[in-house]
Amino acid sequence: MVTVTEDADHADRAVRLLGSERHREVADAYTLAAYGTFAGSERFGRTLTDDRTSAGDGLRYLLLAGVCLRLAGDQAGARNRALQGVLVATDYRRRVDGIDAAACHEWVGHLRALVDDEEASDAYDRALAGYEAANPADPAGATTRPLLQAGTDLLTQLSRPDDAAWDDIHGDGSSALTRRVRFARARLPEYVAAREREGHLHAPRGSTEYSNDGYRCPECGASDINHVADTVLCLRCDAATKRV
């Protein structure tokens, strides 16, 4: 059951909880982050229809909540989060066109792929067709649009510790939009399966430092740190780490 906490920045709270592997609690925090983002009450201060829409971030949080529910063994809960996201992406697509409409199809593909839905492939096909029809002069630049940037952020977090970078996802940029769809179609299910095997979802990368002798992870002893979610986490196991 989702409960309200005093920490209003639910996305940051979810990240800070990842090291604990309390997957259901993390899922609840990401779910609240999604709902708050759709309502414009998270730190973004934007709503679905703003020029700098927060819709992609809300969809990302729902999908991450679904991943955490899979880690908790709650497949039905994961499917519920995915289908909530599908409804939002489908509804939002009615308000946009061109690249953003194709991005909504891409999000439907991601969300359906989370729960091994056979309709994911059709959604990805529609995203490919939409990007090809839009044919922007600067495909690489288009990846910075909010709906697409949120998708990139999703893939880079799910890929950890493999850490897929922007050019892994988009290539040299000349066919960035179509390549990202093919990359996600091939890799997103693999990433989710890997996180499930490991029983752990890593925090997103923030500002990182390697071999910082001023810090030591209390769990694994590493001195590589990740400044993210207004705290310092171990880059290796995501436990909260402190100065020594």
N, C-alpha and C positions, 0 to 999 in steps of 0.2 A: 504494500500500500504506500502511495506517495504521501509524504508528510511535509509540511512547511517548516523550514528552519529559520533561525535568525540570520543566517548567512544568505543575503539576497543575491549574491553573485553565484548562482548555482553551478555554472560551468566551471568556475575556478574551484569550487568546493569538490566537484567531481574529480578534477585533476588531482587535487591534494589527497583524495581518498584512494587513488589507484594503487598506490604501494601497499595498502592494507589488504587488497584483494577481497574486500567486502563487496562482492560484485552487485548484489541486489541494491545495496545502499548507493553505490556509484550509479547504477541504472536509474534510481529514483532522482538523484541529483541532476543527471543529464536530461531526464524527462522534464523536470521542472525548468531547467535551462531552456529547453525547446519551447515549452508553453510560454515562459516569460519573454523569450525572444520574439515569438509570433505576436505577442501582445505589445511589444515595444518597451517592456519594463526591465529588461536586462541592461547591461552597461552600454549596449549599442545605441539605445535611445531612438531606434527606428522601427517602423512597422512594415508590414508586407508590401505596401504600395509605395513606399518612399523610393526616390531615385536610386539611393544606395540601399537597396532592399536587404533586409536581414533574413529573408526566407531561407536562403541556403544554409545559414548558420543554424537555424532551427531544425532544418532537415538533417543536418550533420549530427546534431545532438540526439535526435530521435534514433538515428541509425547507430550511434555509439551506445545509446541506452539498450538498443536491441542486441548489440554485441555482448554487452555486460550481462544481459539476461541469458544469453546462450551460455556464457561462462558459468552462470549460476544454475544451469540445467533447466531453465524455464523456456522451452521452445515456444510455447503458446504465447508467453509474454513478449518474446522477441518478435513473433509474427504480428502481434497487436501493434507494437511500435512501428514496424515496417509499414503496415497497412495505414496507420495514421499518417505517416509521411507520404505515402502514395496519394492519399486523398488531398493533402495540402498541395503537393506538387502539381497534381492534376487540376485542382481548382485555380492555382496561381497561373498555370499555363493559359487559361482562358483570358488573362489580362495582358499578356505579353505576346510578342512575336519575334521572328528572326532568331538570333543567337540565344536569347533568353528562353524562348519557347523550346528550342532544342535542348537547352540545359535542363529544363524541367523533365523532358523525356529521359535525359541522362540520369537524373536523380531517381526517377521511377525505376530505371534499370538497377541502380545501386541498391535501392531499398528492397526490390524483389529478389535480387541476388543474395541478399542477407539471409533470406529464408528459403533459398533454393527453389524459388518460384520459376516455373518454365516460361512465364511471360516476361522475365527479365531480358531475354534475348530480343524479343520484339521491341521492347522499349529502347534498348541500345540501337537497334536498327533505325528506329524513328529519330533518335538523336543524331546518328550519322547522316541520315538524309537531310535533317534540318540544318546541320552545320554546313553540309555541302551546298545546300540551296542558299544559305546566307552568304557564303563565299566572301568573308571580310578581307579587306586589303591587308590587314595585319592580324593574322590568326594568333600569333603569340601574345599580342597586346590584348586580344579579346579574352584571354584566360584570366585577366585581372578583374573582369566583371564580377560583381559580388556572388552571383549564383555559381560561377565557375571556380572562383577562388576558394569558396567553401568546399567544393568537391576536391580540389587539390589538397586542401588542408586535411580532409578526411583520409585520402589515400596515403599521405605522408605519415599520418599518425598510425593508421592501421598497419603500415609496412614496418614500423619499428619492431625489432632492432635492425632490420635490413636497411631502413632509411632510404626509401625511394626519393630522389630529388626531382626538382621541376623538369630537368632535361631527360630524366628516366621516363617520366610520364608523357612529356610533350616532344621529345626529340630535339631537332635543331630549331624548331619553331615554325618552319614553313608549312607543316601540316598539323599544327599543334592540336586543333580541335578534333579532327578525326582520329589522330593517334591516341588522344587521351581516352576516347571511348573504347578503342580496341584494347588499350592498356587495362582499363578498369574491367572490361568484360573478362579478360584473361586472368587478372591478378586479384581483384577484390575477393572472389570466393576463396582463393588460396590464402590470402592474408587472414580472413576471418577464421578459416580452418586452422591456421597456424596459431592464432591467438587462443583458440579453443583447446588445442593440444597442449599449449604451454600453460593454460589457465591464467593468463595475464594479458591485460591491455596496457600498453605503455602510454605514458604521458606524451603530449606533443612536445616537440623540441622548441625551446625558447632560445635564450642566450646561453651557450654552453661553454664550459671551460674544462680542459683536460689536465689531470695531474696537479690539481690545486691542493697543495699540502696544508692549506688552511682549513680544509674540510675533510671529514672522514664519514663515510656512510656507516651508521650503527648496525645495519643489517648485513652488508656484504663487504664492507671495508674499502670500497672504491673511493677514489678522490676525484672522479670526474663528475661534474655537477651541471645541473640544468636549472637556470633561472626561469621559472614559469609560474603562472597563477599566483603571483605575488609571494612566492616562497622559493626555497632552494631544495630541489629534489636530486637524489642520486640519478645520474644519467643511465646507470646500469639496471637498477631494480626499482626506481621510482619512490624509494623510501625517503621521508623527510630527513635531511642531513643538516648538521650544525657545524659551526666553527670549532676547531680544536685548539 
